[in-house]
Amino acid sequence: MTTIDLDTLRSEVRALDYVRGSPAEDTMWREDDEDARANLAIEGMALTPEDDALFDMMRDERVPPTLATQILLRLLGHPDADPALAITPAGAS
């Protein structure tokens, strides 16, 4: 993944209008995230420390998985990204 300013991204995420996960959802999402990271490592595709920090930040902000996916698409400038999502694409200045 490309280099992302996590402080700026955290501010943008906090400004989004979304329903943060409940404590129970947060626990479930963290467990799912741990499983996914372990599976990636087993497959030889472990996340970089920067990627880990990005996903940790989204978990800390209790971003629902569907919104996390949309944020990633927007960050990467993917054609399926929602252009109205108030997230600055990586590398945009």
N, C-alpha and C positions, 0 to 999 in steps of 0.2 A: 504494500500500500504506500501511498505517497505521504510525505511529511505534513502533519496537520498541527495547527496551533490549538492545543487542547483547551487553553484558557479562553480563547475566543470562541471555540466551539461550545464549551460549557455555558458561556454567557448566552449564546444563540439558542441552545437547547432550553435553558431556563426561561427564555423569553417566549418559547412556543406555548401555545394554548393546547395542552393535552392533559388527559387524566393520568396522573402518575400511578404506578402499580401499588396495590395494597401490600402490607407486610407479607401476607401469604403468597401473593403473586411474585413479589420480590424474591422470596426464598426459592420458589419454584424456578424462576428465571435464572437465578444464580446457579442452581443445581444443573439445569439444562445447559447453561453456558460452560460450566466445568466439564460436563460430559462431552460437549462438542469440542472443547479445546483438547481434551484427552484423546478423543478420536482423531483429531487432526495430527496430534503428535505421533500417535501410533502409525498413521499413514505417511509419516515423514513430512508433514506440512505444518509444523508447529508455527504458531504466530510469533511475529517479532515482538520485542519489548514495546515498540511504539503501537503495534496493533493491540497488544494486551492492554496498554494504557487507555486506548480509545474505547475498547469494550468495557473496561472497568469503569470508566467515566459514565458510560451510558447506563450501566447497572447502578452506579451510585446515584444517578439522577432518576432511577426507576422508570426509564424509558421503555414502553411496551415493545416487544419484539417487532411488531409490524411497523411501528414508527422508526425503530432503529434501522430496519432495512431501508426505509425511505430516506433516512438521513444519510446512510452510506451511499445510496444511489446518487443523491444530490452532491455529496462530497466528491464523488468520482466523476461527476458530469455525465452520468449514464443517460442514454436517451429515454429510458423509462422513468427517470426521476421527475417528481412533481416540481415544475418550475416555480410554483407559488410558495413552496416550502422555504421559510426564511432561514436557510442555511447557506453560508458562502461556500461555493465549491473550492476544493483544495487547489492552491495555485492561483486563485483569482485575487487580484489586488486592485 
